[in-house]
């Protein structure tokens, strides 16, 4: 008797952390995990989270979970993968949709002590997986900022004003940090308002001078008293620190 030949097709199983229910537990920082994600899938949870993230794709997602005991935060970096990868971070169950951070290549968060986070690593350009390399590391210290505004400024003939001061900042990206604010001057019954913006900053810990021209949208600044409210934003990897300065500024005409 001749028996018919038969072939059996083997289907590789999706990884155990293909969904958040099987998330790999991260117990200490730093930790690096290398994982084959070629059989990983994506689902409706990924799609729902991506509504507020906007990645081109969420292919081959795999999940991890980390409880931040002391609130010092963490950074998840997937830049060492052999494909373009992105990261979602949720506070609590991802199905609840509480997305707190996302980004291409890396994402991090600093929150309350004892918070449990779920982290998804995914292909942000296609549905295919590959060799994922994800590192969970400690966040750098939070940014610091300090700001002063000089009590004297200048009003020019064209109606613009110039104010100045000093600032310092640390642990921040200078191009992602700035000084901005408002200058208000009352002339008769008219309240003249103007705004200013200074960027980038030098966030090396030293004290630096800054100055800005203030342009009004409803009148001309002139010599006399004005009220200032200024804010310095020093922004690091996952957060910004704010320093405020407010008070009176005496504007002189053309520096006189």
BELVEN-V979337 format. One record per residue. RES is the residue in three letters. PHI is phi in degrees with one decimal (NA if undefined). Layout:
RES_PHI, RES_PHI
This chain:
UNK_NA, UNK_-103.4, UNK_-87.9, UNK_-67.2, UNK_-73.9, UNK_-134.0, UNK_-121.4, UNK_-110.2, UNK_-95.1, UNK_-90.0, UNK_-106.8, UNK_-67.3, UNK_-80.8, UNK_-66.0, UNK_-63.2, UNK_-63.6, UNK_-102.1, UNK_-65.0, UNK_-124.8, UNK_-64.1, UNK_-61.6, UNK_-108.8, UNK_-54.4, UNK_-71.3, UNK_-81.8, UNK_-99.4, UNK_-102.1, UNK_-152.9, UNK_-117.6, UNK_-83.1, UNK_-141.2, UNK_-117.8, UNK_-123.7, UNK_-107.3, UNK_-142.6, UNK_-81.2, UNK_-111.2, UNK_-64.7, UNK_-102.9, UNK_-72.6, UNK_-122.6, UNK_-127.1, UNK_-147.8, UNK_-66.7, UNK_-64.4, UNK_-58.3, UNK_-62.3, UNK_-66.6, UNK_-65.6, UNK_-71.8, UNK_-57.2, UNK_-97.4, UNK_-114.8, UNK_81.2, UNK_-69.8, UNK_-61.4, UNK_-155.1, UNK_-132.9, UNK_-72.1, UNK_50.5, UNK_-78.6, UNK_-132.5, UNK_-118.8, UNK_-137.3, UNK_-138.0, UNK_-144.6, UNK_-102.2, UNK_-87.4, UNK_-64.2, UNK_-110.4, UNK_78.2, UNK_-80.3, UNK_85.4, UNK_-158.0, UNK_-126.4, UNK_-105.9, UNK_-118.6, UNK_-113.9, UNK_-67.7, UNK_-85.2, UNK_-73.1, UNK_-92.6, UNK_-146.4, UNK_-70.9, UNK_-123.9, UNK_-129.3, UNK_-137.4, UNK_-106.6, UNK_-130.5, UNK_-117.6, UNK_-94.6, UNK_79.2, UNK_-55.2, UNK_-58.5, UNK_-64.7, UNK_-78.8, UNK_77.9, UNK_-87.0, UNK_-74.1, UNK_-112.5, UNK_-162.9, UNK_-161.3, UNK_172.6, UNK_-79.5, UNK_85.7, UNK_-165.9, UNK_-159.1, UNK_-148.4, UNK_-156.0, UNK_-128.0, UNK_-139.4, UNK_-78.4, UNK_-56.9, UNK_85.0, UNK_-76.6, UNK_-98.6, UNK_-114.9, UNK_-114.9, UNK_-124.9, UNK_-108.7, UNK_-110.8, UNK_-147.7, UNK_-78.4, UNK_-94.0, UNK_-129.5, UNK_-159.4, UNK_-89.5, UNK_-79.0, UNK_-98.7, UNK_167.5, UNK_-98.2, UNK_-82.1, UNK_-125.4, UNK_-122.7, UNK_-114.9, UNK_-100.3, UNK_-125.2, UNK_-80.8, UNK_-70.3, UNK_-67.9, UNK_-57.0, UNK_-64.8, UNK_-62.3, UNK_-123.6, UNK_-152.3, UNK_-142.1, UNK_-147.5, UNK_-131.2, UNK_-127.0, UNK_-65.3, UNK_-75.7, UNK_-122.9, UNK_-138.2, UNK_-129.6, UNK_-111.7, UNK_-102.2, UNK_-60.7, UNK_-81.1, UNK_92.6, UNK_-84.7, UNK_-125.1, UNK_-130.9, UNK_-124.9, UNK_-152.4, UNK_173.9, UNK_-131.8, UNK_-150.6, UNK_-148.0, UNK_-157.5, UNK_-138.5, UNK_53.9, UNK_-137.0, UNK_-86.1, UNK_-59.5, UNK_-75.7, UNK_-97.6, UNK_-117.6, UNK_-160.6, UNK_-118.9, UNK_-147.2, UNK_175.5, UNK_-129.5, UNK_-125.7, UNK_-126.4, UNK_-135.6, UNK_-95.8, UNK_-122.6, UNK_64.4, UNK_-93.4, UNK_-95.9, UNK_-104.2, UNK_-88.5, UNK_-118.2, UNK_-145.3, UNK_-128.3, UNK_-148.5, UNK_-152.7, UNK_-125.3, UNK_-163.1, UNK_-85.6, UNK_-111.2, UNK_-103.0, UNK_-98.4, UNK_-110.7, UNK_89.6, UNK_-81.0, UNK_-87.5, UNK_-120.6, UNK_-84.4, UNK_-138.0, UNK_-149.7, UNK_-151.5, UNK_-88.1, UNK_-108.9, UNK_-110.0, UNK_-88.7, UNK_-102.5, UNK_-144.7, UNK_167.7, UNK_-118.7, UNK_-72.9, UNK_-140.8, UNK_-61.5, UNK_137.4, UNK_-79.4, UNK_-138.9, UNK_-108.3, UNK_-118.6, UNK_-134.3, UNK_-125.3, UNK_-135.9, UNK_-106.5, UNK_-107.0, UNK_-107.4, UNK_-112.9, UNK_-100.7, UNK_-66.5, UNK_-129.1, UNK_-155.8, UNK_-120.0, UNK_-111.0, UNK_-114.2, UNK_-122.4, UNK_-115.5, UNK_-146.3, UNK_-144.1, UNK_151.5, UNK_-85.2, UNK_-125.6, UNK_-89.4, UNK_-91.3, UNK_-100.9, UNK_-77.9, UNK_51.7, UNK_81.4, UNK_-85.1
